[in-house]
Amino acid sequence: MSDTLVTALGLVLVLEGLTYALVPGQMKKMMAMLQETSAERLRMIGTAMLAAGVFVIWLASASMPA
């Protein structure tokens, strides 16, 4: 379990790092857009992303043999 968690966190860091390394200008624009977005809208987006992530994890764990 802990190996999986460390792997997942490492993958998040790799994906985040790729976006900053490959398209730093777009990331700066995205950050500026986030500053203008309301807290309520960000909360809704975050909740939707959280739900999608839980769903993907559930799908992955359901397809793994016991």
N, C-alpha and C positions, 0 to 999 in steps of 0.2 A: 504493500500500500504506500509506504513512504517513498519507495523508488518511483512509483507512478506519479506521485505528487511532485517530486523533484524534477522528473522528466517534463511534466506539464508546465511547471514554472519556467524551466529552461526554454521550452518551446515558445512560451509567451515572450520571454526576453529576446529570443531570436527574431520573432516576427516584428516586435516593436523596433528592434534595432535595424532591421531591414528597411522599414518605412523611413526612418530618419536618415539612413545611409543612402538610400536610392532616390528619395524625393523630398529632400529637406525643405525646399521652397513650398511644396504643397502642404507639408506638415505645418509650416508657419501660417499659411493661409487658413488651414483648418483650425488652428488654435485661435486665430483672430475671429473666426466665425463662432467658435464656442463661447468666446467672451460676450458676443452679442445675443446668444441664445438664452432664453429664460431658464431659470432653475427648474421649473415645472416640466418644461420640454425635455431638458437633459435627464430628469428623473424618469420620465416615460421611456426615453430611448434606452437608458441604462437598465430599466426593468425588463424591457423587451429583449435586450441582448442577454441579460441574465437568464431569462426563460429559454431563449434559444440555446444557450450554452448548456443548461441543465438537460434540455431535450436531446441534444447531440450526445452528451455523456450517457444518458439513459439508453439511447439507441446503440451506442457502442458497447455498453455493458450487457445489453440484452442479446447482442449477437455473439458475444464471447462464450465459449464453452465453459461449463461449470467446473 
